[in-house]
Amino acid sequence: MKKHFQMFAAYNRWANERLYGAARALPDAEYRRPRGAFFGSLHGTLNHLLVTDRIWMRRFTGSGPMQTRLDEILFDGLDGLEGARKAEDERIFRYIDGLGDADLAGTFTYRTVTNPRDITQPLAPALAHLFNHQTHHRGQAHGLVTAIAGNDAMPSLDLIAFQRISGMGMS
């Protein structure tokens, strides 16, 4: 199971690099324009992804920034946001790499953000949620980039493309 999550941590980093590369090529006004996505603009969506990854990593590790709103804009500029994204992706990768079988089979307890209450649940399904949530909102971001600049502006984020390039998950 650990190899499965290591693949997703590596995929997450790869997909984010591709997404941020496409975002950097957009005019700033288009990058920030509200477009009806859950978090408004591409900028809002990318901030949300960082916010929620920080929330989950704090739940998993007990350390890191304390985010209290899902729509928080952590960084107004794309450069700062991208730097923080890279750092968080590395943090996720290191965390997954340090987990053992007992950790993955264990439970953890955390407090929810939107409807504060304590939840205890198995770690492995929560990790699956972390990576699934990233994919969900990256898909929205992919759609925003292609709506702004066309299909050629956004490379594929398909997991199978990552697997073929990296060799992870192919054996």
N, C-alpha and C positions, 0 to 999 in steps of 0.2 A: 504494500500500500504506500510505503514511503516513496518509492520510485514514481508512482503515479502523481503524488503531490509535488515531487521535485520537478517532474515534467511540466506541471501546471505553473509552478513558480518561474521556471525558465521561459515558458510560453508567455506568461504575463509580461515579463521584462521585454521580450522580443516584440510583442504586439504593441506595447506602449511606445517603444522606440519608433516603430513604423507610424503609429498614430501621431505622435508629436512631430515627426518629420513632415507629415502632411499638413499639420496645423501651422507649423512655422512658415509654410509657403503661402498661406492665405493672407489677404489684406486684413489688417487689424479690425477694421469696422465690420467686416463680414464674420470674422472669428467671434466677435462680441455681440453680433446682432441676435436679438431674441427670435427663435424660430419654432417655438411651440413644443420643444422637447421638455422632458420632465423638469430639467433644471435650466430651461430657457435657451441659452446659447451653447455653443461649443465650449466657450470659456467656463460657463457654469457647470457643464457636464464634466469637464476635466477636473475642476475643483471638487465636485461631488465625489468622484472616484477616489481622489486623494483623501478627502475627509473620511469616507467610509473605510478605506483601507487602514487609516490611522485608528479609527474606532475599533475595528476588529483586532488589529495588532496589539492595541492596549489591552483589550479583553484577553487575548491569548497570553501576553507576556507580563502584564501588569505595569508596563512602562511605555513611555512615549507621550506625545501631545494628547491633551484632553480636548476632544472636539465635542461640542454640545448641540450643534445644529447641522442637519444634513445638507442644507443649502448654503453653508458658510463659504464665503470667498476667501480662501487662505492667501492667495497671491493675486495681485491685480495684473502683474506682468507675466507673460508666457515664459520668459527666461527663468524667473524664480520658481514658477510652478513646475517647469520641466526639471529643474535641479532637484527640487523636493520629491518629484515623482521618481527620479532615478534612485535617490537615496532610499525611498520607501520600498521600491522594487528590490533593492539589494537587501534591505532589512527582512523582507518577506522571504527571499531566497535563503538567507542565513538561518532564519528561524526554522523553516522547513527542513533544511539540511541538518539541524541540530536535534530534530525529533527522533525518538526511538519508538519501537513497537509499543511499548507500554504507554508512552505519551499518546500515541494515536488511538489506542484502545481505551484511554481514560476519558474523564469528564472534566468540565470546568464550569465555573459560575461567573456570570457577568450581570451587569445592570443595563437595561435597555435605555435608549435615548428618547424616543418619541413618546413612549408610554411607560415611564420609569417603574420597573419591577425587576426583581432578581430572577434569573433563569439559570438552571443547571442543565447541561446537555453534553452529549458525547462530542469530543473534539473533532474526529474525522468528518462527520457530516457538516460541522460548522466550517471547516476548511473548504469542503466542497462548495458551500454557500459563498464563501469569500471569492473563490475563483469564478463561480457562476455569475455572481453579481458584477464582477469586473467585465466579464464577457457581455453581459446584458447591456451595460452602459457604454462599453466600447462599440458595440453594434450600433447604438444610437449615435455615437460620435462619428462612426464611419458613415452613417446615413447623412449626417449634417455636412461632413466634408464633401461628399459626392453631390449633395444638393447645391452647395456653394460653388464648387469648382469642377464638377464632372467626375465620371468614373475613373478617368486616368489619373486624377489627383490623389487617389487613395489606393495604396497597395492592399492586397489580400491580407486579411487577418485570420484566415481559416487555420484551425488547429492542424489539419492535415498538411498544410503548406509548411508550418513550423516543423512538424514531425519529419517531413521529407528533407528539409534543410538541415536540421540538427541531428537526425537519426534517433531522437528520443521517442519512445513509444512504438518503434518499428520492429522490435523483436520480442 
